[in-house]
Amino acid sequence: MDVFRTDRIRNVVLLGHGGAGKTSLAEAMAYLSGMTSRLGKVTDGNTVSDYDKEEIKRKFSITTSVVPVEWGKVKINVLDTPGYFDFVGEVEEAVAAADAAIIVVSGKSGIQVGTQKAWELCEKYNLPRMFFVTEMDIDDVSYRQVVEDLTELYGKKIAPLHMPIREDGKFVGYVNIVKQAGRRYIERGQKKECEVPEYLQEYLEKYHETLMESVAEISEEFMDRYFAGEEFSVAEVSAALKTNISDGSMIPVCMGSTINIQGVANLLDDICGYFPSPDQKTCAGMNTKTNEIYQADYDFTKAKSAYVFKTIVDPFLGKYSLIKVCSGVIKGDDTLYNTGKETEEKLNKLYVLEGSKPIEVPELHAGDIGAIAKLNTVATGDTLSAKTTPILYGKTEISVPYTYKRYKTVNKGDEDKVSQALAKMMQEDLTLKAVNDSQNHQSLLYGIGEQHLDIVVSKLKERYKVDIVLSEPRVPFKETIRKKADVEYKYKKQSGGHGQYGHVKMTFEPSGDLETPYVFEQTVVGGAVPKNYFPAVEKGIQESVLKGPVAAYPVVGVKATLYDGSYHPVDSSEMAFKTAAIQAFKKGFMEASPILLEPIVSMKVSVPDRYTGDVMGDLNKRRGRVLGMNPDTAHKGNTIVEADVPMLSIYGYSTDLRSMTGGSGLFSYEFARYEQAPSDIQEREIEARAKAEED
């Protein structure tokens, strides 16, 4: 592949709902540009961007892939992202590396939740964008309806550039609204001029007028000409469109059929003509040597720097760090400085990836996207730069995983293999977290949703040849007491020679501090228990609070006071007093009204206003206490419902919220405190725990 200057690069991310046709569009672009010699299909599992075995098996995208398309003298780095919400981390990484977006809308399904989420991401990252309506080859698809729905959602900035021409229900051509001229398709992206059908004249005038109003707003001179009834030239309109699309004041709508390669050439032309090259965007980091802001701005004349926006770790492909060059020109034999980790990295070779296929290139200019192999210490979010000008770029904000399950290896002895495989997968996927919950003797896997976790299990089996099973995790209950108990325990054992003797009198009562397992005090007078045995008594308490006598959960909030006892000058030992303290604890704890405490989380659920009633009703069923509602400023038209919910009730919430809200709901939570569990929950837990201990 050729080396491209910054002004001849476009970085475009494909966004949209799952199944809208993003991968098929990327495939059509690759085929039309000559990058591939055949048109792959998602259903056949032979597309450039869906190369992972899981993607081929499931017939949808799981990871973001790069498809570099050459169109004319421009290189378009197409970032094909997953549409399913479980893989949002992949989308966020791609959006952070892109300079513009195509939001793909299924003509058949129309505006979906994924369409609106894509728009919100573009708003967050201030990305210029276009809509591309697919499936125009299907007879009953209404392009006009999609345009009207988009206009209703996003206002006057929606501006269709084309309209479909149909004959006998078939999609045969389009009207170019800028040129007010018809085009009929011939073959593979080819077309010829034709008349604008009579039935389209009314809509052509309407859409053309909207475009002209937008052009007129560019300057006072244009406004005067517009009111004077002057026509703008095609060149003037195109220049105005480029300005308006780049600053986001106009969002064009295009359309076509990816199966028949119709409308794809127009889209590629529009990407090259209307979307900004990287040097028209800003990009700033921190020079760690001078502590000053470094304006990289994709300037190829400045010191070298690049941001690692994604990592691929594959047992067959190896490890690739995907970079976006932020300044300078990076060459294959460079040695770069990892600013955050303060290590030097020798590059060896530079690549551009065509899906899974690495193509070696000698250099990458500012603004370009490429890959570096085998940088073992480099991770997603790292900055590489010249050591003389050490730059640090801010890390991409990635969604936090809140869905979790317990996992166990199927085969004993596979624990290390699973741990190593998950470590590699977590380098690739920042929304995957493996956590060892030692307190509850369980290993936990966190992801964005249940489908995400299911695919992790499949990948472990397919890629790394290890099996795990997922199950419902144990909730970390705790035990405490509500009353005071006064107990005495004498540990006496005689078995020939020295015996064992330890005698304690103790009180156990609530300490009032549920953050601390226990408080130990002694008020012994007259040497009834010698001082040198006090630590042994405390050690007994220390061991006892690890597994409480009620259901073997950790104990909190207990005050233990040793006030009396006795000893034997020969038979007493530290071991005897420790054992006496352990037995006294068990007895005293059970006599002091023991209870189970359950963890409570503070939850925030963001949903479109029409679902707030359903969500609040569901939270009540989960024993949640709704605390209030606030408008969600980050998601227009959404309300944030705040509630305190028992952790026991949030298992499976991700799936339930999606089905309740059609996928539009978002939630987050954090641990708040412990509260007394209701009696039925306590009984159930004690019974389950006793059974588990027997097993």
C-alpha positions in Angstrom: 0.0 0.0 0.0 1.2 3.5 -0.8 2.2 6.1 1.9 -0.4 8.8 2.2 0.1 12.4 3.3 -2.2 13.8 6.0 -4.4 15.8 3.7 -5.1 12.6 1.7 -6.4 10.6 4.7 -9.9 10.2 6.0 -10.6 8.3 9.2 -14.2 7.2 9.2 -16.1 5.0 11.8 -19.2 3.0 10.8 -21.8 3.2 13.5 -25.4 1.9 13.9 -27.7 -0.7 15.3 -26.7 -4.4 15.1 -27.8 -5.8 11.8 -28.1 -2.4 10.0 -25.5 -3.4 7.4 -22.2 -1.8 8.6 -20.0 -4.8 7.7 -21.7 -5.2 4.4 -21.1 -1.6 3.6 -17.4 -1.9 4.5 -17.2 -5.0 2.2 -18.9 -3.1 -0.6 -16.4 -0.2 -0.2 -13.5 -2.7 -0.2 -14.8 -4.5 -3.4 -15.7 -1.3 -5.3 -12.3 0.2 -4.6 -10.5 -2.9 -5.9 -9.1 -3.9 -2.5 -10.8 -7.2 -2.9 -11.7 -9.1 -6.0 -15.0 -10.6 -4.7 -17.9 -9.3 -2.7 -18.0 -11.2 0.6 -21.2 -11.7 2.6 -21.8 -11.8 6.4 -24.0 -14.9 5.9 -21.2 -16.7 4.1 -18.6 -15.7 6.8 -16.1 -14.4 4.2 -16.0 -10.6 4.7 -12.8 -8.7 5.3 -13.7 -7.2 8.6 -15.5 -10.1 10.3 -12.6 -12.5 10.4 -12.8 -13.8 14.0 -14.1 -17.4 14.3 -16.8 -16.2 16.7 -17.9 -13.5 14.3 -18.1 -16.0 11.4 -20.1 -18.4 13.6 -22.5 -15.9 15.0 -22.8 -13.7 11.9 -22.3 -10.4 13.6 -19.3 -8.2 14.5 -17.7 -8.6 17.9 -14.6 -6.5 17.5 -13.6 -3.3 15.6 -11.6 -3.9 12.5 -9.9 -1.5 10.1 -10.5 -1.6 6.3 -8.2 0.9 4.5 -9.9 1.7 1.2 -8.1 3.7 -1.6 -10.5 5.9 -3.5 -9.0 8.2 -6.1 -6.0 9.7 -4.4 -7.4 9.4 -0.9 -7.0 6.7 1.7 -10.1 6.1 3.8 -9.5 4.2 7.0 -12.9 2.6 7.5 -13.4 1.4 11.1 -16.1 -1.2 11.2 -17.6 -1.5 14.7 -20.0 -3.9 16.3 -23.6 -2.8 16.6 -24.6 -5.0 19.6 -24.4 -3.1 22.9 -22.3 -5.8 24.7 -19.3 -4.6 22.6 -19.6 -0.9 23.3 -15.9 -0.8 24.4 -14.9 -1.6 20.8 -17.1 1.2 19.5 -15.7 3.7 22.0 -12.1 2.9 21.0 -12.9 3.3 17.3 -14.9 6.6 17.8 -11.9 8.1 19.7 -9.6 7.3 16.7 -12.0 8.5 14.0 -12.4 12.0 12.5 -15.9 11.5 11.1 -18.7 8.9 11.2 -21.2 7.2 8.9 -24.3 6.2 10.9 -25.8 3.2 9.0 -29.6 2.9 9.1 -31.5 -0.2 7.9 -34.1 1.1 5.4 -36.2 -1.9 6.4 -36.0 -1.4 10.2 -35.7 2.4 10.3 -34.4 4.4 13.3 -33.5 2.0 16.1 -31.9 2.4 19.6 -28.5 1.7 18.1 -29.0 4.6 15.7 -29.6 7.0 18.6 -26.7 5.7 20.6 -24.5 6.2 17.6 -25.7 9.8 17.4 -25.0 10.4 21.1 -21.4 9.1 20.7 -20.9 11.5 17.7 -22.2 14.3 19.9 -19.8 13.4 22.7 -16.8 13.3 20.5 -18.0 16.2 18.3 -17.7 14.1 15.1 -19.0 15.3 11.7 -21.4 12.6 10.5 -23.6 11.3 7.6 -26.4 8.8 7.6 -26.4 6.0 5.0 -29.7 4.2 4.5 -29.1 0.6 3.4 -31.4 -2.1 1.8 -32.8 0.2 -0.8 -33.1 -2.8 -3.1 -36.0 -4.1 -0.9 -39.3 -3.2 -2.5 -41.2 -1.7 0.5 -38.4 0.3 2.0 -39.4 4.0 2.4 -36.4 6.3 2.3 -38.7 9.3 2.7 -40.0 7.9 6.0 -36.4 7.5 7.3 -35.6 11.1 6.4 -38.8 12.3 8.1 -38.0 10.3 11.2 -34.5 11.6 11.3 -35.7 15.2 10.9 -38.2 14.7 13.7 -35.4 13.5 16.0 -32.6 15.9 15.0 -34.2 18.9 13.4 -33.5 20.9 10.3 -29.8 20.0 10.1 -30.9 16.7 8.4 -30.3 17.2 4.7 -30.8 14.4 2.1 -28.3 14.5 -0.8 -30.1 11.9 -2.9 -33.5 10.4 -3.5 -34.3 6.9 -4.9 -35.8 6.4 -8.3 -38.0 3.3 -8.4 -39.7 1.5 -11.3 -42.2 -1.3 -10.7 -41.0 -1.3 -7.0 -37.4 -1.8 -8.0 -34.5 0.5 -7.0 -33.1 1.6 -10.4 -31.4 5.0 -9.8 -31.4 8.2 -7.8 -31.8 11.9 -8.0 -28.8 14.1 -7.0 -30.4 16.9 -5.0 -27.4 19.2 -5.4 -27.3 18.9 -9.2 -31.0 18.4 -9.5 -30.4 15.6 -11.9 -31.3 11.9 -12.3 -28.9 9.0 -12.5 -29.7 5.4 -13.5 -27.6 2.4 -12.4 -26.0 0.3 -15.1 -23.5 -2.1 -13.3 -21.0 -2.2 -10.4 -21.2 1.4 -9.4 -21.6 2.6 -12.9 -24.5 5.0 -13.8 -25.9 7.2 -16.6 -27.9 10.4 -16.7 -31.7 10.1 -16.8 -34.8 12.3 -16.4 -36.1 13.1 -12.9 -39.4 11.3 -12.6 -42.5 13.5 -12.3 -43.5 12.0 -8.9 -40.2 13.1 -7.3 -40.3 16.8 -8.5 -42.2 18.0 -5.4 -39.8 16.4 -3.0 -36.8 17.5 -5.1 -37.8 21.1 -4.8 -38.4 20.7 -1.0 -35.1 19.1 -0.3 -33.2 21.4 -2.7 -34.7 24.4 -0.9 -33.5 23.1 2.5 -30.0 22.6 1.1 -30.0 26.1 -0.4 -31.1 27.7 2.9 -28.1 25.9 4.6 -25.7 27.2 2.0 -27.0 30.7 2.3 -26.2 30.7 6.0 -22.4 30.4 5.2 -22.0 34.2 4.8 -23.9 37.5 4.5 -23.0 37.7 0.8 -24.6 34.3 0.2 -27.6 35.3 2.2 -28.1 38.4 0.1 -27.7 36.4 -3.1 -30.2 33.8 -1.9 -32.9 36.4 -1.1 -32.2 38.1 -4.4 -33.2 34.8 -6.0 -29.7 33.9 -7.4 -28.8 30.3 -8.0 -25.6 29.0 -6.4 -23.2 27.0 -8.6 -22.6 23.3 -7.9 -19.0 24.2 -6.8 -20.3 26.8 -4.3 -22.8 24.4 -2.9 -20.2 21.7 -2.5 -17.8 24.1 -0.8 -20.6 25.2 1.6 -21.6 21.6 2.2 -18.0 20.7 3.2 -18.0 23.6 5.7 -21.4 22.8 7.2 -20.8 19.1 7.4 -17.3 19.6 9.0 -18.7 21.8 11.7 -21.8 19.6 12.3 -24.4 22.2 11.3 -25.6 19.9 8.5 -26.0 16.1 8.6 -26.4 14.7 5.0 -28.5 11.5 4.3 -27.3 9.2 1.5 -28.7 5.8 0.5 -28.0 2.7 -1.5 -27.9 -1.1 -1.7 -24.6 -2.8 -0.5 -25.6 -6.1 -2.1 -25.9 -4.5 -5.5 -23.1 -2.0 -4.9 -25.5 0.9 -5.5 -24.9 4.3 -3.8 -21.5 3.1 -2.4 -19.5 5.1 -5.0 -21.4 8.2 -4.2 -20.8 7.7 -0.5 -17.0 7.2 -1.1 -17.0 10.5 -3.1 -18.9 12.3 -0.3 -16.4 11.0 2.3 -13.5 12.3 0.3 -15.2 15.6 -0.6 -17.1 16.5 2.5 -15.4 14.9 5.5 -12.3 16.6 7.1 -8.8 15.3 6.8 -7.0 14.8 10.1 -5.0 18.1 9.7 -8.3 20.0 9.9 -8.9 18.5 13.4 -7.3 19.5 16.7 -5.3 17.1 18.9 -3.5 18.0 22.2 -1.4 16.2 24.7 0.9 17.0 27.6 4.7 17.4 27.2 5.9 15.7 30.4 9.3 17.3 30.2 8.0 20.9 30.2 4.5 20.3 31.7 3.1 22.3 28.9 0.2 21.6 26.5 1.5 20.1 23.3 -0.7 21.0 20.2 0.0 18.0 17.9 -2.9 18.8 15.6 -1.8 16.0 13.2 1.0 18.1 11.9 3.6 15.9 10.1 6.3 18.5 10.6 6.2 18.2 14.4 8.0 15.7 16.7 6.7 12.1 16.3 3.9 11.0 18.6 1.1 8.3 18.4 -1.8 7.1 20.5 -2.4 3.3 21.0 -6.2 3.2 20.6 -6.7 -0.6 20.4 -4.8 -3.9 21.0 -5.3 -7.2 19.2 -3.9 -10.3 20.9 -4.5 -13.5 18.9 -2.8 -16.8 19.4 -2.4 -17.1 15.6 -2.0 -13.4 14.5 0.2 -12.4 17.5 -0.1 -9.1 19.3 -0.7 -5.9 17.3 -0.9 -2.4 18.8 -3.2 -0.2 16.6 -2.0 3.4 16.6 -3.2 6.7 15.3 -0.3 9.0 14.5 -0.9 12.3 16.2 2.2 14.2 14.9 5.3 13.7 12.8 6.1 10.7 10.5 6.6 7.4 12.1 9.0 5.0 10.3 9.4 1.2 10.6 12.9 1.3 12.1 12.1 4.1 14.8 12.7 3.7 18.5 9.9 5.4 20.4 9.4 6.2 24.0 6.4 4.9 26.0 5.8 8.1 28.0 3.5 6.6 30.6 5.7 3.6 31.4 9.0 5.3 30.8 10.3 2.6 28.5 11.8 2.6 25.0 10.3 0.5 22.2 12.1 -0.6 19.0 9.5 -0.9 16.3 11.1 -3.2 13.8 8.1 -3.0 11.3 5.0 -0.9 10.6 1.8 -2.3 9.2 -1.6 -1.3 8.0 -4.3 -4.0 8.7 -6.8 -5.0 6.1 -9.1 -6.8 8.5 -6.8 -9.5 9.8 -4.2 -9.2 7.0 -1.1 -7.1 7.9 0.4 -5.2 5.0 3.9 -3.8 5.7 4.5 0.0 5.1 7.7 2.0 5.4 6.1 4.9 7.2 2.9 6.4 8.5 2.1 10.2 8.3 0.3 12.2 11.0 -3.4 11.3 11.1 -2.9 7.8 9.6 -3.9 4.6 11.3 -1.6 1.6 11.4 -0.3 -1.2 13.6 2.9 -2.2 15.3 3.6 -5.9 16.1 5.1 -7.5 19.3 5.3 -4.4 21.6 4.9 -6.6 24.7 4.8 -3.8 27.3 2.6 -1.5 25.3 -1.2 -1.4 26.2 -4.3 0.3 24.9 -4.2 4.0 26.0 -0.4 4.3 25.9 1.3 7.1 24.1 4.4 6.6 22.0 6.6 9.6 21.2 10.2 10.8 20.6 12.1 10.6 23.9 13.3 14.2 23.3 9.7 15.4 23.2 7.8 13.0 25.6 4.1 13.4 25.0 1.2 12.0 27.0 -2.3 11.9 25.5 -5.5 11.4 27.6 -6.9 7.9 27.6 -10.2 7.1 25.9 -13.1 6.8 28.2 -14.3 3.2 28.1 -17.6 1.9 29.6 -17.4 0.2 33.0 -18.6 -3.4 33.1 -21.3 -4.0 35.7 -22.6 -7.5 34.7 -20.8 -10.3 36.4 -20.8 -14.0 36.9 -18.8 -16.5 38.9 -16.6 -18.8 36.8 -14.9 -22.2 37.5 -12.6 -24.2 35.3 -14.1 -27.5 34.0 -10.8 -29.4 34.3 -8.8 -29.3 37.5 -5.4 -27.8 37.0 -6.5 -25.5 34.2 -6.6 -22.4 36.6 -3.2 -21.0 35.5 -4.0 -21.5 31.8 -7.4 -19.7 32.2 -5.8 -16.9 34.2 -3.1 -16.4 31.4 -5.7 -16.5 28.6 -8.0 -14.0 30.4 -5.0 -11.7 30.9 -4.5 -11.7 27.1 -8.1 -11.2 26.4 -8.3 -8.2 28.9 -5.4 -6.6 26.9 -7.7 -6.7 23.9 -11.0 -5.9 25.6 -11.0 -3.2 28.2 -14.6 -3.9 29.2 -13.6 -7.4 30.4 -12.4 -7.8 34.0 -11.4 -11.0 35.9 -11.5 -10.5 39.7 -10.4 -12.9 42.4 -12.9 -12.5 45.3 -10.9 -14.3 48.0 -13.3 -13.4 50.8 -16.0 -15.4 49.2 -13.7 -18.0 47.6 -14.9 -17.3 44.0 -13.5 -16.0 40.7 -15.6 -13.4 39.0 -15.8 -12.3 35.4 -17.2 -8.8 34.6 -18.5 -7.8 31.2 -21.0 -5.4 29.6 -23.8 -8.0 29.2 -24.5 -11.7 29.3 -23.8 -12.2 25.6 -20.4 -10.6 26.1 -19.5 -13.1 28.8 -20.9 -16.1 26.8 -18.6 -15.1 23.9 -15.6 -14.9 26.3 -16.3 -18.5 27.3 -16.5 -19.5 23.6 -13.2 -17.7 22.8 -11.4 -19.4 25.7 -12.4 -22.7 24.3 -11.7 -21.9 20.7 -8.6 -19.9 21.0 -6.9 -21.1 24.2 -8.4 -24.7 24.5 -9.6 -24.2 28.1 -13.2 -24.7 29.4 -14.9 -22.6 32.1 -18.5 -22.6 33.3 -20.4 -19.5 34.4 -22.8 -19.5 37.3 -24.6 -17.0 39.7 -22.0 -15.4 42.0 -22.2 -15.6 45.8 -23.3 -12.3 47.3 -20.8 -11.1 50.0 -23.1 -11.2 53.1 -21.6 -10.4 56.5 -22.6 -11.4 60.0 -23.0 -9.2 63.1 -24.8 -9.1 66.5 -27.5 -6.8 67.9 -27.3 -7.6 71.7 -24.8 -8.2 74.4 -23.8 -11.6 75.6 -21.7 -12.6 78.6 -20.0 -16.0 78.3 -17.5 -18.2 79.9 -15.5 -21.0 78.3 -12.9 -23.3 79.9 -10.7 -25.4 77.7 -9.2 -28.3 79.6 -7.5 -31.3 78.1 -5.4 -33.9 79.9 -3.6 -36.5 77.9 -0.5 -37.6 79.9 2.4 -35.2 80.5 1.5 -31.5 80.1 -2.2 -30.9 79.7 -4.0 -27.9 78.1 -5.8 -25.3 80.2 -7.3 -21.9 79.1 -10.2 -20.2 80.9 -11.8 -17.0 79.7 -14.8 -14.9 80.7 -15.8 -12.5 78.0 -18.6 -10.1 76.8 -19.6 -9.7 73.1 -21.6 -6.7 72.0 -22.1 -4.5 68.9 -19.1 -2.1 68.4 -21.2 0.3 66.3 -18.6 0.2 63.5 -19.6 -2.1 60.6 -16.4 -1.2 58.7 -14.2 -3.1 61.2 -14.5 -6.8 61.9 -13.8 -6.5 65.6 -12.6 -4.4 68.5 -10.7 -6.3 71.3 -10.4 -5.0 74.9 -9.3 -6.5 78.1 -10.2 -5.3 81.6 -8.7 -8.2 83.6 -7.6 -7.2 87.1 -5.4 -9.1 89.6 -3.7 -11.2 87.0 -6.5 -13.7 86.7 -5.3 -14.1 83.1 -1.6 -13.2 82.7 -0.8 -10.4 80.2 1.3 -12.7 78.0 -2.0 -14.6 77.1 -3.9 -11.5 75.9 -2.5 -11.7 72.3 -3.5 -15.4 72.1 -7.1 -14.5 73.1 -7.1 -11.8 70.5 -5.7 -14.2 67.9 -8.7 -16.5 68.6 -11.1 -13.6 68.0 -9.1 -12.6 64.8 -9.5 -16.2 63.4 -13.2 -16.4 64.5 -14.3 -13.3 62.6 -13.1 -14.7 59.3 -16.0 -17.2 59.2 -19.0 -16.4 61.4 -20.9 -19.1 63.3 -24.3 -18.3 61.5 -23.5 -19.0 57.9 -19.7 -18.9 57.7 -19.7 -15.3 56.3 -17.1 -12.7 57.6 -18.0 -11.0 60.9 -18.2 -7.2 61.4 -19.0 -4.8 64.1 -18.2 -6.9 67.2 -16.6 -5.7 70.4 -15.0 -8.5 72.4 -14.0 -7.8 76.0 -11.9 -10.2 78.1 -12.7 -9.4 81.8 -11.8 -12.5 83.7 -10.6 -16.1 83.6 -8.0 -18.3 85.2 -4.9 -20.1 84.2 -2.7 -23.1 85.2 1.0 -22.5 85.9 2.0 -25.7 84.1 -0.8 -26.6 81.6 -1.8 -23.1 80.3 -0.4 -22.1 76.9 -1.1 -19.6 74.1 -2.7 -22.4 72.1 -5.1 -23.2 75.0 -6.2 -19.6 75.5 -6.6 -19.1 71.7 -8.9 -22.2 71.6 -10.9 -21.0 74.6 -11.4 -17.6 72.9 -12.6 -19.3 69.7 -15.2 -21.4 71.5 -16.3 -18.4 73.7 -16.8 -16.4 70.5 -19.0 -19.0 68.9 -21.1 -19.3 72.0 -21.3 -15.6 72.7 -22.0 -14.7 69.1 -25.0 -17.1 68.9 -26.4 -15.7 72.2 -26.1 -12.0 71.1 -29.0 -12.0 68.5 -26.9 -12.7 65.4 -28.1 -11.4 62.1 -26.9 -11.4 58.4 -26.1 -8.1 56.7 -26.6 -7.8 53.0 -24.7 -5.4 50.7 -26.7 -2.5 49.3 -25.7 -0.7 46.1 -26.5 2.9 45.0 -27.8 2.5 41.4 -28.4 5.0 38.7 -30.6 4.0 35.7 -30.8 6.2 32.7 -33.9 5.6 30.5 -36.1 7.4 28.0 -38.9 9.2 29.9 -41.5 6.8 28.7 -39.9 3.8 30.5 -39.4 5.4 34.0 -42.6 3.9 35.4 -41.6 0.4 34.3 -38.1 0.8 35.6 -39.3 2.1 39.0 -41.9 -0.8 39.3 -39.1 -3.3 38.5 -36.8 -1.8 41.1 -39.5 -2.0 43.7 -39.9 -5.7 42.9 -36.2 -6.1 43.6 -36.6 -4.6 47.1 -35.1 -1.4 45.8 -35.9 2.0 47.4 -36.3 4.7 44.7 -34.6 7.9 46.0 -35.4 10.3 43.2 -35.4 11.2 39.5 -33.3 13.8 37.6 -33.1 14.7 33.9 -30.1 13.1 32.2 -28.1 16.0 30.6 -25.8 13.6 28.7 -28.7 11.8 27.1 -31.5 14.1 25.9 -35.0 12.9 26.6 -33.7 10.5 29.3 -34.4 10.5 33.1 -31.9 9.1 35.7 -33.7 7.0 38.3 -31.6 6.8 41.5 -32.3 3.9 43.9 -30.7 1.8 46.7 -31.0 -1.8 45.7 -29.8 -5.0 47.5 -26.9 -6.5 45.6 -28.7 -9.9 45.7 -31.4 -8.5 43.5 -29.2 -7.1 40.7 -28.1 -10.4 39.2 -29.3 -10.5 35.6 -30.4 -6.8 35.6 -28.6 -5.9 32.4 -30.7 -8.4 30.4 -34.0 -7.4 32.1 -33.3 -3.6 31.6 -32.7 -4.2 27.9 -35.8 -6.1 27.4 -37.8 -3.5 29.4 -36.4 -0.6 27.4 -35.7 -2.1 24.0 -32.0 -1.7 24.7 -32.1 2.0 25.4 -31.6 1.8 29.2 -28.2 2.3 30.8 -27.2 1.6 34.4 -24.3 1.9 36.8 -23.9 1.2 40.5 -21.5 1.4 43.4 -21.4 -0.2 46.8 -23.1 1.9 49.4 -23.3 0.1 52.8 -24.5 -3.0 54.6 -28.0 -3.4 56.0 -29.8 -6.1 57.9 -31.2 -8.7 55.6 -35.0 -9.6 55.9 -35.7 -12.8 57.8 -36.7 -14.8 54.8 -33.5 -13.9 53.0 -31.5 -14.8 56.1 -33.2 -18.2 56.5 -32.6 -19.0 52.8 -28.9 -18.0 53.0 -28.2 -19.9 56.2 -29.8 -23.0 54.6 -27.9 -22.6 51.3 -24.7 -22.0 53.1 -25.1 -25.1 55.4 -25.7 -27.2 52.3 -22.6 -25.8 50.6 -20.5 -26.5 53.7 -21.8 -30.2 53.6 -21.0 -30.5 49.9 
